């Protein structure tokens, strides 16, 4: 099955995607200073995962993928502002977990509401016909080919 990965980095065909890069980044002092809301949300999600769903992959130590090219393109356009790269990848090891990204939108929510969203996320609750699914992989994914490079509009 084809999967897709969105990255801000240029990757060569044959590259093995590295787990844990996101977890390392969001725990850096400069990230916490500039993106505190995201850091706190991720820590709440991780705390609930480790306490209630330890068998599931951690967002802080996984490879982020998409099972559909359209979902990767949504991330490319809305999250990465057309500045990333979209790659087709092949899972080499590990079991993919598909989850609802919309549940990560927690700005302005109370601690209890974030916990409720986290439980739904880890239980795999999704919107009917969702177009905002991501795949977490605790394993290896191999870059097969580049699908889309950054848009040149940003350079105009």
C-alpha positions in Angstrom: 0.0 0.0 0.0 1.2 3.5 -0.8 1.6 6.0 2.0 2.7 9.7 1.8 5.0 11.8 4.0 5.2 15.6 4.1 8.5 17.1 5.1 10.2 20.5 5.0 13.5 18.7 4.1 14.7 17.4 0.7 14.9 13.6 1.0 16.5 11.3 -1.5 14.8 8.1 -2.8 15.8 5.3 -0.5 16.0 7.4 2.6 14.7 5.7 5.7 12.5 8.1 7.6 13.6 8.8 11.2 11.4 8.4 14.2 11.4 10.8 17.1 12.4 14.0 15.2 9.1 15.7 16.1 9.4 14.7 19.8 13.0 16.0 20.0 12.0 19.3 18.3 9.0 20.2 20.4 10.9 19.6 23.7 13.7 22.0 22.7 13.8 25.2 24.8 13.3 27.5 21.8 10.3 25.6 20.6 8.6 25.6 24.1 9.2 29.4 24.2 7.7 30.0 20.8 5.0 27.3 20.6 4.0 26.7 24.2 0.4 25.8 23.4 1.5 23.1 21.0 4.0 21.8 23.4 1.4 21.5 26.3 -1.1 19.9 24.0 1.4 17.3 22.9 2.5 16.6 26.5 -1.2 16.0 27.5 -1.8 13.7 24.5 1.4 11.8 25.3 0.6 11.5 29.0 -2.8 10.0 28.3 -1.4 7.7 25.6 1.3 6.3 28.0 -1.2 5.9 30.8 -4.2 4.5 28.9 -3.0 3.3 25.5 0.7 2.3 25.9 0.5 -0.2 23.1 -0.1 2.6 20.6 2.7 4.6 19.0 3.8 7.8 20.6 3.4 11.0 18.5 6.8 12.0 20.0 8.6 9.0 18.6 7.0 8.1 15.3 6.9 8.7 11.6 4.0 10.8 10.4 2.3 9.6 7.2 -0.9 9.8 5.2 -2.7 6.9 3.7 -4.2 9.1 0.9 -2.4 11.5 -1.4 -5.3 14.1 -0.9 -4.6 14.2 2.8 -0.9 14.7 2.3 -1.8 17.5 -0.1 -4.0 19.1 2.6 -1.1 19.0 5.0 1.2 20.4 2.3 -1.1 23.3 1.6 -2.6 24.2 4.9 0.0 23.1 7.5 3.1 23.6 5.5 1.9 26.6 3.5 3.1 25.0 0.2 6.7 25.1 1.5 7.2 21.4 2.1 7.8 18.3 0.0 5.4 15.4 -0.5 6.9 12.0 -0.8 5.5 8.6 -1.6 6.8 6.1 0.9 6.6 2.4 1.6 6.3 1.0 5.1 9.2 -1.4 5.8 8.3 -2.3 9.5 5.8 -1.4 12.1 2.0 -1.3 12.2 0.4 2.0 11.0 -2.2 3.7 13.2 -4.7 6.0 11.4 -6.0 8.8 13.6 -8.1 12.0 13.3 -6.0 15.1 13.0 -8.9 17.4 13.7 -8.8 16.3 17.3 -5.4 18.0 17.6 -7.0 21.5 17.2 -7.1 22.4 20.9 -6.4 26.1 21.0 -8.6 27.9 23.5 -9.8 24.6 25.1 -9.7 23.7 28.7 -7.4 21.0 30.1 -10.5 18.7 30.4 -11.5 19.3 26.8 -8.0 18.6 25.6 -8.0 15.3 27.6 -11.4 14.4 26.0 -10.0 15.1 22.5 -6.9 13.0 23.3 -9.0 10.0 24.4 -11.0 10.2 21.2 -7.8 10.5 19.2 -6.2 7.4 20.8 -9.4 5.4 20.6 -9.4 6.0 16.8 -12.7 8.0 16.7 -12.9 9.8 13.4 -15.3 12.0 11.5 -17.5 10.2 9.0 -15.8 10.5 5.6 -12.9 12.4 7.2 -10.4 14.2 5.1 -8.1 14.9 8.0 -6.6 11.6 8.9 -2.9 11.0 9.7 -1.0 7.8 10.2 1.4 7.3 13.0 4.1 4.6 12.5 6.5 3.3 15.0 8.8 1.6 12.5 10.5 2.3 9.3 9.3 3.9 6.1 11.3 4.1 2.9 11.1 7.1 0.6 10.1 5.8 -2.9 9.8 9.1 -4.8 9.1 12.8 -4.7 5.5 13.6 -5.5 5.5 17.4 -5.1 8.1 20.1 -4.3 7.5 23.5 -2.7 5.4 26.0 -4.6 7.3 28.7 -6.4 4.7 31.3 -5.5 6.5 32.0 -2.2 9.5 33.1 -4.2 7.6 35.7 -6.2 
